[in-house]
Amino acid sequence: MTEKIAVLGAGSWGSILAGVLDENKNEVWLWTNKESQAKELNENHTNEHYIPGHKYSETIKATTNLKEAVDGASAVLFVVPTKVIRLVAQQLVEVLKELGQKPLIIHASKGLELGSHKRISEVIEEEIPSEYCKDVVVLSGPSHAEEVARKDITLITAACENLDSAKKVQSLFMNDYLRIYTNKDVIGVETGAAFKNVIAIGAGALHGLGYGDDAKAALMTRGLAEISRLGVAFGADPLTFIGLSGVGDLIVTCTSVHSRNWRAGNQLGKGKALDEVIQDMGMVIEGINTCKAAYELAQQKNIEMPITEAIYNVLYNGKDIKDEISLLMQREGKEEIK
């Protein structure tokens, strides 16, 4: 049965997920706050700033009118930058009150709210009360919009404490090239999704500095140890971090030129200033803000996260990358599994 789905956010991932939902025979409305982008999608069926050369389905409808996008939608998918999640949720709840609707809320964004350090599902649940929301489901895992656009095989996770809601999202998105698994561990899935971006900046920096595969494998492995250590402290299931939204997402983000966080780190490793890197990217680099959140959470919980601390020092304290690597390598010897 055809369902209307509203996708909030017409960046690379939002627009490509809209394409998946459209291909799966749903009525898809794509909301953006940019008139020029909506016009381009509706008239040319392209989104050149985000996915150059890709042609979108002519049946996807783009709009800057949030009420128009949401009216009659059984599900609303958030794919906006973390820093505006709360604002968009506030706007959405006013529309839902006016329409008297109670859709399933899905989010496919990755990060933590700056300042509060809250996970995205926590922010959404704070702003959208249960009378206007059936459930909140997290959609996350190793995925690049560019590869899903060309229908490469991709496997990701739908996470919700209510497995029926996760299964609903699974049925909405799954097809011949996109496979969805369900998971009840929302904390673990969101933690892995957010913090892998920090490690990806480090992986990019190693590449930019000319280090080889041994160094990158070491960084990813010990980085995963840090991610799981912090996640478990907040109640995550440790097994989640060896799954798609843990090690899977970490691998793809730390090894691909499609990753903005990896590209940012690569430029830093080559000697570019952070401000210049941010300006050159032209899109949100979630790992920069998430690194600050991870560092502060580790301090609060007294959790040892030396790689995260080193990346924080480079991003926020102006420390030299090579010096931070030397300090990491000169740390006191420790047991690996502890």
C-alpha positions in Angstrom: 0.0 0.0 0.0 1.3 3.4 -0.9 2.1 5.7 2.0 3.0 9.3 2.1 6.4 9.9 3.7 7.8 13.4 4.5 11.6 13.7 4.4 13.0 16.7 6.2 16.3 17.7 4.8 17.4 17.6 1.1 21.1 17.2 1.5 22.9 14.2 0.1 21.6 11.5 2.4 18.1 13.0 2.8 17.6 13.3 -1.0 18.9 9.8 -1.7 16.8 8.2 1.1 13.8 10.1 -0.5 14.7 8.3 -3.7 14.7 4.9 -2.0 11.3 5.5 -0.5 10.0 6.7 -3.9 11.4 3.6 -5.6 9.7 1.5 -2.9 6.3 2.9 -4.2 5.7 5.5 -1.5 4.5 9.1 -2.1 7.5 11.2 -1.1 7.6 14.8 -0.2 11.1 16.3 0.4 11.3 19.4 2.5 14.1 22.0 2.2 14.4 25.6 3.5 15.9 26.7 0.2 13.6 27.8 -2.6 16.3 27.4 -5.2 16.9 23.7 -4.2 13.2 22.9 -4.2 12.9 24.5 -7.7 15.9 22.5 -9.0 14.6 19.2 -7.7 11.1 19.8 -9.1 12.1 21.2 -12.5 15.5 19.5 -13.2 15.2 16.5 -10.8 18.8 17.1 -9.8 20.6 18.2 -6.6 23.9 19.2 -8.0 25.5 20.7 -4.9 25.1 17.5 -3.0 25.0 14.6 -5.5 26.4 15.9 -8.8 25.1 14.1 -11.9 22.4 12.1 -10.2 18.9 12.2 -11.7 16.0 11.9 -9.2 12.6 10.5 -9.8 10.1 12.9 -11.3 7.5 11.7 -8.7 9.4 13.1 -5.7 7.9 16.4 -4.7 10.1 19.1 -3.1 8.7 21.9 -1.1 9.7 24.7 1.3 6.3 24.4 3.0 6.6 22.1 6.0 2.8 21.7 6.4 2.5 20.7 2.8 5.2 18.1 3.2 3.8 16.6 6.4 0.0 16.8 5.7 -1.2 13.2 5.5 2.2 11.6 6.1 2.3 8.3 8.0 6.1 8.8 8.7 8.4 11.8 9.0 12.1 11.3 8.4 14.6 13.8 9.8 17.8 14.1 7.8 19.0 17.6 8.8 22.2 18.6 10.6 22.4 17.9 14.3 22.6 21.6 15.2 19.1 22.3 13.8 17.3 19.1 14.9 15.7 20.8 17.9 14.6 23.8 15.9 13.0 21.6 13.1 11.4 19.4 15.7 9.8 22.5 17.3 8.5 23.6 13.9 7.2 20.1 13.1 5.3 19.7 16.4 3.4 23.0 15.7 2.4 21.6 12.3 1.4 18.2 13.8 -0.8 20.0 16.3 -2.5 22.0 13.6 -3.1 18.9 11.4 -4.0 16.6 14.3 -1.5 13.9 13.1 0.6 11.3 14.9 3.2 10.0 12.5 6.1 7.6 13.1 9.3 9.7 13.5 12.5 8.4 11.9 15.9 10.1 12.0 19.0 9.3 9.9 21.2 12.1 11.3 24.4 11.4 13.2 25.8 13.4 16.1 25.1 14.9 19.5 23.5 18.2 20.3 26.1 20.8 21.1 26.0 21.9 24.7 23.5 19.4 26.1 25.4 16.4 24.6 22.0 14.7 24.1 21.4 12.1 21.5 19.2 13.0 18.5 16.3 10.8 19.6 16.4 12.4 23.1 16.1 15.8 21.5 13.2 14.8 19.3 11.4 13.1 22.2 11.8 16.3 24.3 10.2 18.4 21.6 7.5 16.2 20.1 5.3 14.7 22.8 3.9 11.2 22.5 0.4 12.4 21.5 2.0 13.6 18.2 4.5 10.8 17.7 3.9 7.1 17.3 7.6 6.3 18.1 11.1 7.4 17.3 13.3 5.1 15.2 17.0 5.6 14.4 18.2 4.7 10.9 22.0 4.3 10.9 24.9 2.3 9.6 27.7 2.1 7.1 26.3 4.1 4.2 27.4 6.8 1.7 24.7 8.6 -0.2 26.8 8.5 -3.3 26.9 4.6 -3.3 23.2 4.1 -2.4 22.5 6.5 -5.3 24.1 4.0 -7.7 22.5 1.1 -5.9 25.6 -0.4 -4.4 24.8 -3.1 -1.8 24.3 -1.3 1.6 23.3 -2.7 5.0 22.1 -0.5 7.8 20.1 -0.7 11.1 16.7 0.5 12.3 16.8 0.9 16.1 13.9 1.3 18.5 13.0 -0.2 21.9 9.7 -1.1 20.2 10.8 -3.7 17.6 7.4 -3.4 15.8 8.3 0.2 15.0 11.8 -0.8 13.9 10.3 -3.5 11.7 8.0 -0.9 10.1 11.0 1.2 9.1 12.7 -2.0 7.8 9.7 -2.6 5.5 9.6 1.0 4.3 13.3 1.1 3.2 14.4 -2.5 2.4 14.8 -3.5 -1.3 17.2 -5.3 -3.6 20.3 -3.1 -2.8 19.4 -1.7 0.7 19.0 -4.2 3.5 17.8 -3.2 7.0 18.4 -5.0 10.2 16.5 -4.2 13.4 18.0 -3.5 16.8 16.6 -2.5 20.2 19.7 -0.7 21.4 19.0 2.9 20.5 21.8 4.2 22.8 24.4 2.0 21.2 23.3 2.7 17.7 23.3 6.5 18.2 26.6 6.5 20.1 28.3 4.6 17.4 26.9 6.8 14.7 28.0 10.0 16.4 31.5 9.1 17.6 32.8 7.3 14.6 33.0 10.7 12.9 35.6 11.8 15.4 37.8 8.8 14.7 37.3 9.4 11.0 38.9 12.9 11.3 41.9 11.1 12.8 42.0 8.5 10.1 41.9 11.3 7.4 44.7 13.1 9.3 46.9 10.0 9.2 46.4 9.7 5.5 47.2 13.3 5.0 50.4 12.9 6.9 51.4 9.9 4.8 51.0 7.1 7.3 50.2 3.6 6.0 47.6 0.9 6.6 49.1 -0.3 9.9 48.5 3.1 11.5 45.0 3.4 10.1 44.1 -0.1 11.4 45.5 0.7 14.8 43.5 4.0 15.0 40.2 2.3 14.0 40.7 -0.6 16.4 41.6 1.6 19.4 39.1 4.2 18.3 36.3 1.6 18.5 37.5 0.7 22.0 37.0 4.3 23.0 33.6 4.5 21.4 32.3 1.4 23.1 33.8 2.4 26.4 31.9 5.6 26.4 28.7 4.1 25.0 28.6 1.3 27.6 29.0 3.9 30.3 25.7 5.4 29.1 23.9 2.1 29.0 24.7 0.8 25.5 24.9 -3.0 24.8 28.7 -3.6 24.0 27.7 -6.1 21.2 26.1 -3.2 19.3 29.6 -1.8 18.6 30.7 -4.9 16.7 27.6 -4.5 14.5 26.7 -2.3 11.5 26.3 0.9 13.4 29.5 0.3 15.3 32.5 -1.2 13.5 30.7 -1.2 10.2 30.0 2.5 10.2 33.5 3.1 11.6 35.2 1.3 8.7 33.3 3.0 6.0 33.8 6.5 7.5 37.5 6.0 8.2 38.4 4.7 4.7 36.4 6.5 2.2 36.8 9.8 0.3 33.0 10.1 0.4 33.3 10.9 4.1 33.4 14.6 4.9 35.0 13.9 8.3 37.8 11.8 6.6 38.3 14.5 4.0 38.5 17.2 6.7 41.1 15.2 8.6 43.0 14.5 5.4 43.3 18.3 4.8 44.3 18.9 8.4 47.0 16.3 8.0 48.3 18.1 4.9 48.7 21.3 6.9 45.5 23.3 6.2 44.0 25.4 9.0 40.7 24.3 10.5 38.8 27.4 9.4 40.0 26.9 5.8 39.0 23.2 5.9 35.5 24.1 7.1 35.1 26.8 4.4 36.3 24.4 1.6 34.0 21.6 2.6 30.8 23.7 2.1 28.8 21.1 4.1 28.5 20.2 7.7 31.4 18.3 9.3 29.6 16.6 12.2 32.8 15.2 13.8 34.1 18.6 14.8 31.3 19.4 17.2 30.9 15.7 18.2 34.6 15.6 19.2 34.0 18.4 21.7 31.0 16.6 23.1 32.9 13.3 23.3 35.8 15.0 25.1 33.5 16.7 27.6 31.5 13.5 28.3 34.7 11.5 28.8 35.8 14.1 31.4 32.5 14.0 33.2 32.5 10.2 33.3 36.2 9.9 34.0 36.6 7.7 30.9 40.0 7.3 29.3 39.8 8.4 25.6 43.3 9.3 24.5 42.6 9.4 20.7 39.6 11.6 21.2 41.6 13.9 23.5 44.4 14.1 20.9 41.9 15.1 18.1 40.2 17.5 20.5 43.6 19.2 21.2 44.2 19.6 17.4 40.7 21.0 16.7 40.2 23.2 19.8 43.6 23.8 21.3 45.7 24.4 18.2 48.1 21.6 19.0 50.3 20.1 16.2 49.0 16.7 14.9 52.5 15.1 14.8 53.1 16.1 18.4 49.8 14.6 19.5 50.6 11.3 17.6 54.0 11.2 19.4 52.3 11.7 22.8 49.9 8.8 22.0 52.7 6.5 21.0 54.7 7.4 24.2 51.9 6.6 26.6 52.6 4.0 29.3 52.2 0.4 28.1 48.8 -1.2 28.9 46.8 -4.4 28.5 44.8 -4.5 25.3 41.6 -6.0 26.7 40.6 -4.4 29.9 
